Amino acid sequence: MQQLLAEVTATFLALLPIANPVGAVPLFYSLTALDSKAYRQAQARKTSLNVICVLIIFFLAGRLILEFFDLSLGVLRIAGGLLIAHTAWEMVTVRPRLTPPEREEVAEKEDISFTPMAVPMLSGPGAIGVVMGLSARSSHLLDQLGALIGILLLGGMIYFCLSVGDRVMARLGKSGVGAFNRVLGFFILAIAVQFIAEGTIALLKDSLPELFN
């Protein structure tokens, strides 16, 4: 039971800052500003379900993808760290995750729950890299179950943040959310450095085992 709780907590805490549900609130409300509260609730629910589906699919297929492309866990952690660092840099420098053409396209869409909200905002390359890394190191059924529960908890947190996002925006405002994102981006950048460092060590152990004997 303790091992299960530890895996649930580790998965949830690894994904939460990268998904950053609070940071997604301004975009969500800008895209649904003219819609009813019931419609926003439905979009929030669908967004959280889409995020759960995307992350679970890549978690379950992660090991197969690594084997198919003959990739090691060290390489994956380095690549994931670079993607997470890119996400963190966008947050620190207040760069939007969507390009102007993407914003123009989604402004005309009725259903925003899959794109852009689930992908790339909440379950983008960084989050996908994390769950694939978790998949590669989850050798026991209990670890896999804990990771899946952690993903479900993340989905619940996303639904909660998007559902009460109007109150968050009212209290923090755009400047407050921006400041929160910059602070969170700094810590995510530290997580990215940790990923890259661990991946480099793992890669060196595989390539040059004599250095660690």
MDTraj code that builds the backbone (N, CA, C; nanometers):
import mdtraj as md
import numpy as np

residues = "MET GLN GLN LEU LEU ALA GLU VAL THR ALA THR PHE LEU ALA LEU LEU PRO ILE ALA ASN PRO VAL GLY ALA VAL PRO LEU PHE TYR SER LEU THR ALA LEU ASP SER LYS ALA TYR ARG GLN ALA GLN ALA ARG LYS THR SER LEU ASN VAL ILE CYS VAL LEU ILE ILE PHE PHE LEU ALA GLY ARG LEU ILE LEU GLU PHE PHE ASP LEU SER LEU GLY VAL LEU ARG ILE ALA GLY GLY LEU LEU ILE ALA HIS THR ALA TRP GLU MET VAL THR VAL ARG PRO ARG LEU THR PRO PRO GLU ARG GLU GLU VAL ALA GLU LYS GLU ASP ILE SER PHE THR PRO MET ALA VAL PRO MET LEU SER GLY PRO GLY ALA ILE GLY VAL VAL MET GLY LEU SER ALA ARG SER SER HIS LEU LEU ASP GLN LEU GLY ALA LEU ILE GLY ILE LEU LEU LEU GLY GLY MET ILE TYR PHE CYS LEU SER VAL GLY ASP ARG VAL MET ALA ARG LEU GLY LYS SER GLY VAL GLY ALA PHE ASN ARG VAL LEU GLY PHE PHE ILE LEU ALA ILE ALA VAL GLN PHE ILE ALA GLU GLY THR ILE ALA LEU LEU LYS ASP SER LEU PRO GLU LEU PHE ASN".split()
xyz = np.array([
    [0.0831, -0.1212, 0.0000],
    [0.0000, 0.0000, 0.0000],
    [0.0866, 0.1262, 0.0000],
    [0.1927, 0.1219, 0.0798],
    [0.2829, 0.2368, 0.0870],
    [0.3521, 0.2600, -0.0471],
    [0.3904, 0.1501, -0.1136],
    [0.4540, 0.1615, -0.2450],
    [0.3576, 0.2214, -0.3469],
    [0.2305, 0.1807, -0.3397],
    [0.1286, 0.2332, -0.4317],
    [0.1098, 0.3831, -0.4117],
    [0.0975, 0.4248, -0.2853],
    [0.0798, 0.5672, -0.2557],
    [0.2013, 0.6490, -0.2998],
    [0.3200, 0.5912, -0.2813],
    [0.4425, 0.6612, -0.3220],
    [0.4449, 0.6816, -0.4731],
    [0.4023, 0.5806, -0.5491],
    [0.4019, 0.5913, -0.6954],
    [0.2950, 0.6886, -0.7434],
    [0.1781, 0.6865, -0.6785],
    [0.0714, 0.7819, -0.7124],
    [0.1209, 0.9246, -0.6915],
    [0.1809, 0.9481, -0.5751],
    [0.2303, 1.0822, -0.5417],
    [0.3405, 1.1265, -0.6369],
    [0.4342, 1.0353, -0.6657],
    [0.5464, 1.0690, -0.7540],
    [0.4975, 1.1043, -0.8944],
    [0.4020, 1.0271, -0.9456],
    [0.3486, 1.0531, -1.0801],
    [0.2745, 1.1856, -1.0844],
    [0.1885, 1.2076, -0.9858],
    [0.1091, 1.3308, -0.9817],
    [0.1989, 1.4540, -0.9714],
    [0.2984, 1.4480, -0.8822],
    [0.3869, 1.5634, -0.8625],
    [0.4804, 1.5854, -0.9813],
    [0.5139, 1.4777, -1.0531],
    [0.5988, 1.4923, -1.1714],
    [0.5235, 1.5594, -1.2859],
    [0.3940, 1.5288, -1.2976],
    [0.3150, 1.5807, -1.4095],
    [0.2520, 1.7168, -1.3815],
    [0.2184, 1.7436, -1.2552],
    [0.1428, 1.8651, -1.2229],
    [0.2115, 1.9943, -1.2683],
    [0.3385, 2.0167, -1.2346],
    [0.3987, 2.1437, -1.2774],
    [0.4168, 2.1539, -1.4281],
    [0.4347, 2.0416, -1.4956],
    [0.4551, 2.0445, -1.6403],
    [0.3229, 2.0682, -1.7126],
    [0.2171, 2.0020, -1.6668],
    [0.0843, 2.0263, -1.7251],
    [0.0374, 2.1682, -1.6926],
    [0.0623, 2.2126, -1.5693],
    [0.0322, 2.3496, -1.5255],
    [-0.1131, 2.3894, -1.5538],
    [-0.2094, 2.3272, -1.4858],
    [-0.3506, 2.3607, -1.5097],
    [-0.3839, 2.5074, -1.4843],
    [-0.3217, 2.5676, -1.3833],
    [-0.3495, 2.7093, -1.3537],
    [-0.3058, 2.7973, -1.4704],
    [-0.1919, 2.7650, -1.5296],
    [-0.1430, 2.8428, -1.6423],
    [-0.2300, 2.8308, -1.7659],
    [-0.3093, 2.7220, -1.7740],
    [-0.3973, 2.7023, -1.8898],
    [-0.5296, 2.7769, -1.8764],
    [-0.5585, 2.8257, -1.7561],
    [-0.6877, 2.8917, -1.7309],
    [-0.7100, 3.0147, -1.8197],
    [-0.6122, 3.1076, -1.8323],
    [-0.6377, 3.2260, -1.9161],
    [-0.6739, 3.1921, -2.0604],
    [-0.6028, 3.0949, -2.1204],
    [-0.6344, 3.0560, -2.2582],
    [-0.7737, 2.9951, -2.2662],
    [-0.8052, 2.9082, -2.1698],
    [-0.9360, 2.8418, -2.1695],
    [-1.0489, 2.9438, -2.1642],
    [-1.0338, 3.0439, -2.0791],
    [-1.1417, 3.1423, -2.0639],
    [-1.1425, 3.2449, -2.1764],
    [-1.0291, 3.2659, -2.2409],
    [-1.0304, 3.3552, -2.3570],
    [-1.0996, 3.2889, -2.4755],
    [-1.0890, 3.1561, -2.4841],
    [-1.1512, 3.0836, -2.5950],
    [-1.2987, 3.0536, -2.5701],
    [-1.3424, 3.0615, -2.4442],
    [-1.4832, 3.0319, -2.4123],
    [-1.5534, 3.1529, -2.3517],
    [-1.4986, 3.2715, -2.3744],
    [-1.5525, 3.3932, -2.3111],
    [-1.6974, 3.4198, -2.3496],
    [-1.7353, 3.3855, -2.4723],
    [-1.8709, 3.4146, -2.5203],
    [-1.9665, 3.2972, -2.5015],
    [-1.9184, 3.1912, -2.4393],
    [-2.0014, 3.0715, -2.4219],
    [-2.0662, 3.0690, -2.2841],
    [-2.1668, 2.9835, -2.2698],
    [-2.2387, 2.9724, -2.1429],
    [-2.1544, 2.8969, -2.0404],
    [-2.1934, 2.9097, -1.9140],
    [-2.1218, 2.8399, -1.8072],
    [-2.1322, 2.6889, -1.8246],
    [-2.2493, 2.6416, -1.8679],
    [-2.2688, 2.4978, -1.8888],
    [-2.1751, 2.4460, -1.9980],
    [-2.1579, 2.5253, -2.1033],
    [-2.0689, 2.4846, -2.2124],
    [-1.9242, 2.4808, -2.1641],
    [-1.8845, 2.5810, -2.0838],
    [-1.7478, 2.5818, -2.0305],
    [-1.7237, 2.4608, -1.9417],
    [-1.8232, 2.4251, -1.8609],
    [-1.8098, 2.3074, -1.7752],
    [-1.7926, 2.1811, -1.8595],
    [-1.8696, 2.1721, -1.9677],
    [-1.8596, 2.0551, -2.0555],
    [-1.7223, 2.0488, -2.1218],
    [-1.6714, 2.1641, -2.1651],
    [-1.5395, 2.1688, -2.2270],
    [-1.4295, 2.1360, -2.1259],
    [-1.4468, 2.1818, -2.0021],
    [-1.3502, 2.1496, -1.8964],
    [-1.3472, 1.9990, -1.8714],
    [-1.4655, 1.9384, -1.8680],
    [-1.4739, 1.7935, -1.8448],
    [-1.4103, 1.7163, -1.9608],
    [-1.4418, 1.7552, -2.0832],
    [-1.3863, 1.6868, -2.2001],
    [-1.2350, 1.7066, -2.2092],
    [-1.1887, 1.8252, -2.1727],
    [-1.0441, 1.8511, -2.1745],
    [-0.9711, 1.7582, -2.0786],
    [-1.0232, 1.7459, -1.9566],
    [-0.9583, 1.6598, -1.8574],
    [-0.9593, 1.5137, -1.9025],
    [-1.0698, 1.4692, -1.9634],
    [-1.0775, 1.3310, -2.0130],
    [-0.9797, 1.3082, -2.1280],
    [-0.9665, 1.4068, -2.2154],
    [-0.8715, 1.3942, -2.3268],
    [-0.7280, 1.3872, -2.2772],
    [-0.6957, 1.4683, -2.1763],
    [-0.5606, 1.4643, -2.1185],
    [-0.5334, 1.3263, -2.0590],
    [-0.6300, 1.2749, -1.9840],
    [-0.6151, 1.1417, -1.9240],
    [-0.5913, 1.0369, -2.0324],
    [-0.6702, 1.0404, -2.1391],
    [-0.6576, 0.9419, -2.2473],
    [-0.5215, 0.9505, -2.3154],
    [-0.4774, 1.0717, -2.3467],
    [-0.3482, 1.0898, -2.4146],
    [-0.2342, 1.0357, -2.3287],
    [-0.2333, 1.0724, -2.2008],
    [-0.1231, 1.0314, -2.1134],
    [-0.1257, 0.8812, -2.0856],
    [-0.2443, 0.8239, -2.0694],
    [-0.2532, 0.6795, -2.0450],
    [-0.2080, 0.6016, -2.1684],
    [-0.2470, 0.6472, -2.2867],
    [-0.2053, 0.5789, -2.4102],
    [-0.0531, 0.5767, -2.4215],
    [0.0105, 0.6914, -2.3986],
    [0.1566, 0.6957, -2.4094],
    [0.2233, 0.6226, -2.2937],
    [0.1582, 0.6183, -2.1775],
    [0.2139, 0.5412, -2.0661],
    [0.2117, 0.3922, -2.0987],
    [0.0984, 0.3432, -2.1492],
    [0.0858, 0.2005, -2.1792],
    [0.1724, 0.1597, -2.2984],
    [0.1891, 0.2517, -2.3932],
    [0.2669, 0.2193, -2.5138],
    [0.4130, 0.2614, -2.5024],
    [0.4485, 0.3249, -2.3913],
    [0.5829, 0.3810, -2.3785],
    [0.6941, 0.2799, -2.3967],
    [0.6835, 0.1669, -2.3292],
    [0.7888, 0.0654, -2.3373],
    [0.8004, 0.0098, -2.4802],
    [0.6847, -0.0121, -2.5448],
    [0.6849, -0.0633, -2.6823],
    [0.7489, 0.0371, -2.7782],
    [0.7199, 0.1659, -2.7575],
    [0.7785, 0.2697, -2.8430],
    [0.9304, 0.2730, -2.8273],
    [0.9769, 0.2626, -2.7033],
    [1.1216, 0.2635, -2.6785],
    [1.1886, 0.1426, -2.7435],
    [1.1243, 0.0251, -2.7320],
    [1.1813, -0.0959, -2.7911],
    [1.1787, -0.0893, -2.9433],
    [1.0712, -0.0339, -2.9991],
    [1.0585, -0.0258, -3.1450],
    [1.1684, 0.0620, -3.2044],
    [1.1949, 0.1746, -3.1400],
    [1.2980, 0.2666, -3.1898],
    [1.4351, 0.2390, -3.1291],
    [1.4435, 0.1343, -3.0462],
    [1.5695, 0.0950, -2.9824],
    [1.6307, 0.2118, -2.9048],
    [1.5492, 0.2729, -2.8198],
    [1.5928, 0.3864, -2.7391],
    [1.6105, 0.3424, -2.5944],
    [1.7123, 0.3961, -2.5294],
    [1.7344, 0.3659, -2.3882],
    [1.6602, 0.4671, -2.3015],
    [1.6432, 0.4316, -2.1753],
    [1.5764, 0.5226, -2.0819],
    [1.6585, 0.6501, -2.0631],
    [1.7915, 0.6374, -2.0668],
    [1.8766, 0.7556, -2.0522],
    [1.8539, 0.8566, -2.1631],
    [1.8478, 0.8071, -2.2870],
    [1.8222, 0.8953, -2.4017],
    [1.6860, 0.9618, -2.3878],
    [1.5858, 0.8832, -2.3456],
    [1.4511, 0.9383, -2.3294],
    [1.4486, 1.0478, -2.2234],
    [1.5198, 1.0266, -2.1133],
    [1.5205, 1.1266, -2.0067],
    [1.5897, 1.2554, -2.0523],
    [1.6955, 1.2421, -2.1319],
    [1.7624, 1.3623, -2.1838],
    [1.6689, 1.4378, -2.2774],
    [1.6040, 1.3649, -2.3693],
    [1.5110, 1.4285, -2.4630],
    [1.3935, 1.4914, -2.3891],
    [1.3394, 1.4170, -2.2912],
    [1.2294, 1.4714, -2.2114],
    [1.2719, 1.5941, -2.1333],
    [1.3938, 1.5913, -2.0804],
    [1.4449, 1.7071, -2.0070],
    [1.4571, 1.8302, -2.0948],
    [1.5015, 1.8105, -2.2192],
    [1.5132, 1.9235, -2.3122],
    [1.3757, 1.9814, -2.3458],
    [1.2770, 1.8930, -2.3652],
    [1.1413, 1.9402, -2.3944],
    [1.0825, 2.0147, -2.2749],
    [1.1052, 1.9606, -2.1548],
    [1.0559, 2.0264, -2.0336],
    [1.1248, 2.1615, -2.0158],
    [1.2551, 2.1663, -2.0466],
    [1.3285, 2.2932, -2.0366],
    [1.2713, 2.3964, -2.1335],
    [1.2331, 2.3512, -2.2523],
    [1.1727, 2.4429, -2.3503],
    [1.0413, 2.4989, -2.2967],
    [0.9590, 2.4096, -2.2383],
    [0.8322, 2.4533, -2.1788],
    [0.8570, 2.5531, -2.0662],
    [0.9551, 2.5219, -1.9805],
    [0.9866, 2.6104, -1.8677],
    [1.0348, 2.7464, -1.9169],
    [1.1161, 2.7473, -2.0223],
    [1.1683, 2.8735, -2.0753],
    [1.0548, 2.9596, -2.1297],
    [0.9574, 2.8965, -2.1951],
    [0.8408, 2.9710, -2.2440],
    [0.7649, 3.0342, -2.1286],
    [0.7566, 2.9626, -2.0152],
    [0.6851, 3.0151, -1.8993],
    [0.7621, 3.1301, -1.8349],
    [0.8934, 3.1137, -1.8229],
    [0.9752, 3.2168, -1.7579],
    [0.9787, 3.3447, -1.8411],
    [0.9851, 3.3288, -1.9730],
    [0.9925, 3.4453, -2.0620],
    [0.8553, 3.4905, -2.1104],
    [0.7496, 3.4293, -2.0565],
    [0.6102, 3.4634, -2.0883],
    [0.5855, 3.4558, -2.2393],
    [0.6294, 3.3460, -2.2995],
    [0.5996, 3.3227, -2.4406],
    [0.4786, 3.2309, -2.4511],
    [0.3821, 3.2613, -2.5374],
    [0.2637, 3.1762, -2.5507],
    [0.2993, 3.0416, -2.6112],
    [0.2316, 2.9359, -2.5652],
    [0.2578, 2.8032, -2.6193],
    [0.1980, 2.7865, -2.7591],
    [0.1005, 2.8698, -2.7921],
    [0.0384, 2.8619, -2.9240],
    [0.0933, 2.9715, -3.0138],
    [0.1210, 2.9375, -3.1383],
    [0.1661, 3.0365, -3.2353],
    [0.0464, 3.1184, -3.2825],
    [0.0691, 3.2381, -3.3395],
    [-0.0428, 3.3192, -3.3902],
    [-0.1336, 3.2444, -3.4876],
    [-0.0800, 3.1663, -3.5850],
    [-0.1701, 3.0911, -3.6724],
    [-0.2565, 2.9905, -3.5967],
    [-0.1972, 2.9257, -3.4938],
    [-0.2744, 2.8300, -3.4142],
    [-0.3847, 2.9016, -3.3375],
    [-0.3558, 3.0193, -3.2849],
    [-0.4575, 3.0959, -3.2125],
    [-0.5726, 3.1355, -3.3053],
    [-0.5400, 3.1749, -3.4279],
    [-0.6448, 3.2113, -3.5234],
    [-0.7324, 3.0908, -3.5560],
    [-0.6692, 2.9751, -3.5675],
    [-0.7447, 2.8543, -3.6008],
    [-0.8380, 2.8138, -3.4879],
    [-0.7868, 2.8131, -3.3629],
    [-0.8693, 2.7672, -3.2515],
    [-0.9781, 2.8671, -3.2167],
    [-0.9593, 2.9944, -3.2530],
    [-1.0620, 3.0947, -3.2247],
    [-1.1915, 3.0637, -3.2982],
    [-1.1807, 2.9890, -3.4101],
    [-1.2982, 2.9558, -3.4893],
    [-1.3553, 2.8188, -3.4534],
    [-1.2871, 2.7447, -3.3662],
    [-1.3334, 2.6102, -3.3319],
    [-1.4385, 2.6147, -3.2225],
    [-1.5349, 2.5224, -3.2325],
    [-1.6356, 2.5117, -3.1275],
    [-1.5869, 2.4216, -3.0151],
    [-1.5220, 2.3125, -3.0504],
    [-1.4718, 2.2188, -2.9502],
    [-1.3210, 2.2377, -2.9361],
    [-1.2799, 2.2912, -2.8218],
    [-1.1373, 2.3183, -2.7976],
    [-1.0771, 2.2184, -2.6997],
    [-1.1534, 2.1138, -2.6653],
    [-1.1116, 2.0244, -2.5575],
    [-0.9907, 1.9384, -2.5940],
    [-0.9779, 1.9010, -2.7221],
    [-0.8610, 1.8204, -2.7600],
    [-0.7465, 1.9100, -2.8048],
    [-0.7709, 1.9899, -2.9074],
    [-0.6733, 2.0918, -2.9470],
    [-0.7397, 2.2274, -2.9353],
    [-0.6808, 2.3233, -2.8711],
    [-0.5428, 2.3215, -2.8201],
    [-0.5305, 2.2854, -2.6727],
    [-0.6432, 2.2616, -2.6016],
    [-0.6346, 2.2498, -2.4560],
    [-0.5599, 2.1237, -2.4119],
    [-0.6047, 2.0059, -2.4591],
    [-0.5369, 1.8826, -2.4172],
    [-0.3986, 1.8735, -2.4812],
    [-0.3939, 1.8932, -2.6123],
    [-0.2677, 1.8920, -2.6871],
    [-0.2611, 2.0191, -2.7699],
    [-0.1637, 2.1069, -2.7511],
    [-0.0393, 2.0835, -2.6758],
    [-0.0350, 2.1461, -2.5369],
    [-0.1425, 2.2123, -2.4903],
    [-0.1337, 2.2905, -2.3670],
    [-0.1057, 2.2055, -2.2438],
    [-0.1899, 2.1043, -2.2189],
    [-0.1848, 2.0329, -2.0913],
    [-0.1129, 1.8984, -2.0988],
    [-0.1169, 1.8339, -2.2120],
    [-0.0451, 1.7060, -2.2274],
    [0.0412, 1.7135, -2.3524],
    [0.1331, 1.8075, -2.3510],
    [0.2233, 1.8284, -2.4632],
    [0.3422, 1.7343, -2.4587],
    [0.4452, 1.7616, -2.5382],
    [0.5622, 1.6736, -2.5448],
    [0.6307, 1.6509, -2.4101],
    [0.6351, 1.7548, -2.3251],
    [0.6995, 1.7393, -2.1949],
    [0.6294, 1.6368, -2.1083],
    [0.4963, 1.6480, -2.0976],
    [0.4185, 1.5533, -2.0170],
    [0.4239, 1.4134, -2.0767],
    [0.4194, 1.4047, -2.2098],
    [0.4276, 1.2740, -2.2758],
    [0.5636, 1.2097, -2.2489],
    [0.6696, 1.2892, -2.2534],
    [0.8024, 1.2371, -2.2221],
    [0.8116, 1.1839, -2.0800],
    [0.7451, 1.2525, -1.9866],
    [0.7459, 1.2078, -1.8467],
    [0.6764, 1.0728, -1.8326],
    [0.5564, 1.0574, -1.8915],
    [0.4833, 0.9307, -1.8746],
    [0.5537, 0.8158, -1.9463],
    [0.6215, 0.8442, -2.0569],
    [0.6975, 0.7384, -2.1236],
    [0.8159, 0.6955, -2.0379],
    [0.8779, 0.7915, -1.9701],
    [0.9848, 0.7579, -1.8770],
    [0.9343, 0.6750, -1.7602],
    [0.8165, 0.7117, -1.7090],
    [0.7552, 0.6339, -1.6012],
    [0.7232, 0.4930, -1.6480],
    [0.6765, 0.4809, -1.7721],
    [0.6435, 0.3501, -1.8278],
    [0.7662, 0.2604, -1.8351],
    [0.8783, 0.3189, -1.8757],
    [1.0005, 0.2406, -1.8927],
    [1.0545, 0.1886, -1.7603],
    [1.0324, 0.2630, -1.6521],
    [1.0881, 0.2201, -1.5230],
    [0.9865, 0.1495, -1.4343],
    [0.8599, 0.1413, -1.4783],
    [0.7555, 0.0755, -1.3982],
    [0.7509, -0.0725, -1.4344],
    [0.8268, -0.1524, -1.3615],
    [0.8365, -0.2953, -1.3933],
    [0.7331, -0.3788, -1.3195],
    [0.6781, -0.3263, -1.2104],
    [0.5811, -0.4016, -1.1312],
    [0.4402, -0.3496, -1.1555],
    [0.3440, -0.4390, -1.1397],
    [0.2036, -0.4040, -1.1608],
    [0.1601, -0.2935, -1.0658],
    [0.2113, -0.2963, -0.9433],
    [0.1753, -0.1949, -0.8443],
    [0.2249, -0.0565, -0.8875],
    [0.3442, -0.0519, -0.9453],
    [0.3972, 0.0755, -0.9954],
    [0.3117, 0.1290, -1.1097],
    [0.2719, 0.0400, -1.1991],
    [0.1891, 0.0806, -1.3130],
    [0.0530, 0.1304, -1.2665],
    [-0.0046, 0.0608, -1.1691],
    [-0.1340, 0.1026, -1.1148],
    [-0.1226, 0.2394, -1.0485],
    [-0.0152, 0.2600, -0.9733],
    [0.0061, 0.3889, -0.9076],
    [0.0209, 0.5020, -1.0073],
    [0.0939, 0.4763, -1.1171],
    [0.1111, 0.5789, -1.2207],
    [-0.0220, 0.6127, -1.2864],
    [-0.1038, 0.5115, -1.3134],
    [-0.2349, 0.5348, -1.3753],
    [-0.3253, 0.6162, -1.2830],
    [-0.3217, 0.5859, -1.1533],
    [-0.4020, 0.6632, -1.0571],
    [-0.3516, 0.8071, -1.0508],
    [-0.2193, 0.8248, -1.0566],
    [-0.1621, 0.9597, -1.0575],
    [-0.2088, 1.0403, -1.1772],
    [-0.2184, 0.9759, -1.2940],
    [-0.2688, 1.0431, -1.4145],
    [-0.4154, 1.0808, -1.3967],
    [-0.4939, 0.9919, -1.3359],
    [-0.6354, 1.0219, -1.3098],
    [-0.6496, 1.1410, -1.2149],
    [-0.5644, 1.1463, -1.1138],
    [-0.5674, 1.2602, -1.0207],
    [-0.5326, 1.3904, -1.0922],
    [-0.4374, 1.3840, -1.1838],
    [-0.4032, 1.5028, -1.2628],
    [-0.5241, 1.5489, -1.3439],
    [-0.5952, 1.4536, -1.4043],
    [-0.7162, 1.4882, -1.4787],
    [-0.8188, 1.5562, -1.3907],
    [-0.8342, 1.5060, -1.2678],
    [-0.9266, 1.5689, -1.1738],
    [-0.8843, 1.7099, -1.1373],
    [-0.7547, 1.7315, -1.1196],
    [-0.7036, 1.8650, -1.0883],
    [-0.7256, 1.9608, -1.2049],
    [-0.7065, 1.9119, -1.3272],
    [-0.7297, 1.9952, -1.4459],
    [-0.8762, 2.0366, -1.4535],
    [-0.9659, 1.9417, -1.4316],
    [-1.1090, 1.9737, -1.4354],
    [-1.1441, 2.0773, -1.3289],
    [-1.0885, 2.0612, -1.2096],
    [-1.1161, 2.1555, -1.1009],
    [-1.0672, 2.2956, -1.1369],
    [-0.9433, 2.3054, -1.1862],
    [-0.8862, 2.4377, -1.2186],
    [-0.9637, 2.5066, -1.3296],
    [-1.0006, 2.4320, -1.4334],
    [-1.0747, 2.4929, -1.5436],
    [-1.2170, 2.5282, -1.5024],
    [-1.2738, 2.4500, -1.4108],
    [-1.4115, 2.4751, -1.3668],
    [-1.4219, 2.6003, -1.2809],
    [-1.3221, 2.6228, -1.1963],
    [-1.3260, 2.7401, -1.1073],
    [-1.2307, 2.8487, -1.1566],
    [-1.1905, 2.8374, -1.2825],
    [-1.0925, 2.9308, -1.3370],
    [-1.1372, 3.0747, -1.3356],
    [-1.2693, 3.0981, -1.3457],
    [-1.3176, 3.2367, -1.3431],
    [-1.2864, 3.3024, -1.2096],
    [-1.2937, 3.2246, -1.1008],
    [-1.2602, 3.2783, -0.9682],
    [-1.1095, 3.3019, -0.9562],
    [-1.0316, 3.2098, -1.0153],
    [-0.8856, 3.2267, -1.0137],
    [-0.8469, 3.3545, -1.0869],
    [-0.9080, 3.3752, -1.2043],
    [-0.8784, 3.4947, -1.2833],
    [-0.9214, 3.6212, -1.2098],
    [-1.0360, 3.6121, -1.1397],
    [-1.0857, 3.7296, -1.0675],
    [-0.9929, 3.7664, -0.9521],
    [-0.9372, 3.6650, -0.8853],
    [-0.8514, 3.6914, -0.7693],
    [-0.7088, 3.7292, -0.8098],
    [-0.6531, 3.6549, -0.9054],
    [-0.5136, 3.6777, -0.9430],
    [-0.4988, 3.7786, -1.0558],
    [-0.5945, 3.7774, -1.1489],
    [-0.5809, 3.8617, -1.2672],
    [-0.4755, 3.8054, -1.3610],
    [-0.4653, 3.8627, -1.4800],
    [-0.3671, 3.8133, -1.5769],
    [-0.2242, 3.8330, -1.5285],
    [-0.1992, 3.9449, -1.4596],
    [-0.0633, 3.9696, -1.4102],
    [-0.0260, 3.8703, -1.3009],
    [-0.1230, 3.8357, -1.2153],
    [-0.0972, 3.7386, -1.1095],
    [-0.0699, 3.6005, -1.1649],
    [-0.1491, 3.5596, -1.2644],
    [-0.1270, 3.4298, -1.3284],
    [0.0085, 3.4287, -1.3987],
    [0.0441, 3.5415, -1.4625],
    [0.1743, 3.5509, -1.5289],
    [0.2893, 3.5376, -1.4310],
    [0.2773, 3.6029, -1.3148],
    [0.3814, 3.5931, -1.2119],
    [0.3921, 3.4504, -1.1593],
    [0.2762, 3.3860, -1.1379],
    [0.2743, 3.2468, -1.0918],
    [0.3445, 3.1566, -1.1931],
    [0.3163, 3.1786, -1.3215],
    [0.3782, 3.0974, -1.4264],
    [0.5295, 3.1138, -1.4289],
    [0.5774, 3.2367, -1.4096],
    [0.7220, 3.2596, -1.4127],
    [0.7920, 3.1894, -1.2969],
    [0.7317, 3.1972, -1.1775],
    [0.7906, 3.1292, -1.0613],
    [0.7890, 2.9783, -1.0825],
    [0.6740, 2.9265, -1.1300],
    [0.6625, 2.7827, -1.1544],
    [0.7589, 2.7392, -1.2642],
    [0.7774, 2.8237, -1.3651],
    [0.8691, 2.7920, -1.4736],
    [1.0113, 2.7716, -1.4253],
    [1.0522, 2.8492, -1.3245],
    [1.1868, 2.8340, -1.2684],
    [1.2047, 2.6951, -1.2082],
    [1.1048, 2.6489, -1.1321],
    [1.1149, 2.5169, -1.0697],
    [1.1074, 2.4055, -1.1744],
    [1.0269, 2.4268, -1.2797],
    [1.0196, 2.3274, -1.3866],
    [1.1534, 2.3181, -1.4594],
    [1.2210, 2.4315, -1.4739],
    [1.3536, 2.4314, -1.5361],
    [1.4512, 2.3490, -1.4527],
    [1.4386, 2.3590, -1.3199],
    [1.5235, 2.2778, -1.2317],
    [1.4930, 2.1289, -1.2493],
    [1.3640, 2.0953, -1.2653],
    [1.3252, 1.9560, -1.2909],
    [1.3871, 1.9077, -1.4219],
    [1.3862, 1.9950, -1.5236],
    [1.4433, 1.9595, -1.6535],
    [1.5924, 1.9294, -1.6419],
    [1.6638, 2.0118, -1.5656],
    [1.8074, 1.9895, -1.5452],
    [1.8308, 1.8552, -1.4767],
    [1.7445, 1.8224, -1.3796],
    [1.7552, 1.6938, -1.3102],
    [1.7344, 1.5780, -1.4076],
    [1.6343, 1.5898, -1.4952],
    [1.6084, 1.4873, -1.5966],
    [1.7314, 1.4668, -1.6850],
    [1.7876, 1.5779, -1.7329],
    [1.9022, 1.5702, -1.8234],
    [2.0229, 1.5088, -1.7527],
    [2.0454, 1.5483, -1.6266],
    [2.1585, 1.4947, -1.5502],
    [2.1433, 1.3443, -1.5283],
    [2.0230, 1.3010, -1.4866],
    [1.9996, 1.1580, -1.4642],
    [2.0099, 1.0799, -1.5944],
    [1.9586, 1.1384, -1.7029],
    [1.9672, 1.0718, -1.8329],
    [2.1106, 1.0577, -1.8804],
    [2.1915, 1.1608, -1.8571],
    [2.3323, 1.1568, -1.8972],
    [2.4080, 1.0496, -1.8199],
    [2.3820, 1.0415, -1.6893],
    [2.4477, 0.9389, -1.6065],
    [2.4073, 0.7992, -1.6529],
    [2.2765, 0.7796, -1.6788],
    [2.2284, 0.6489, -1.7253],
    [2.2891, 0.6126, -1.8601],
    [2.3020, 0.7110, -1.9485],
    [2.3603, 0.6862, -2.0808],
    [2.5078, 0.6494, -2.0696],
    [2.5791, 0.7185, -1.9817],
    [2.7209, 0.6877, -1.9614],
    [2.7389, 0.5494, -1.9001],
    [2.6487, 0.5113, -1.8088],
    [2.6567, 0.3777, -1.7482],
    [2.6379, 0.2690, -1.8532],
    [2.5483, 0.2941, -1.9501],
    [2.5248, 0.1958, -2.0564],
    [2.6401, 0.1923, -2.1562],
    [2.6938, 0.3105, -2.1888],
    [2.7977, 0.3193, -2.2923],
    [2.9374, 0.2914, -2.2383],
    [2.9658, 0.3405, -2.1171],
    [3.0991, 0.3263, -2.0574],
    [3.0869, 0.2714, -1.9152],
    [3.0448, 0.1454, -1.9016],
    [3.0241, 0.0899, -1.7664],
    [3.1507, 0.0853, -1.6827],
    [3.2680, 0.0811, -1.7502],
    [3.3938, 0.0728, -1.6751],
    [3.4193, 0.1978, -1.5918],
    [3.3585, 0.3107, -1.6281],
    [3.3768, 0.4340, -1.5514],
    [3.3103, 0.4262, -1.4147],
    [3.2127, 0.3376, -1.3990],
    [3.1355, 0.3315, -1.2747],
    [3.1672, 0.2058, -1.1946],
    [3.2707, 0.1334, -1.2347],
    [3.3111, 0.0141, -1.1607],
    [3.4227, 0.0467, -1.0624],
])
top = md.Topology()
chain = top.add_chain()
for i, resn in enumerate(residues, 1):
    res = top.add_residue(resn, chain, resSeq=i)
    for name in ("N", "CA", "C"):
        top.add_atom(name, md.element.get_by_symbol(name[0]), res)
traj = md.Trajectory(xyz[None], top)
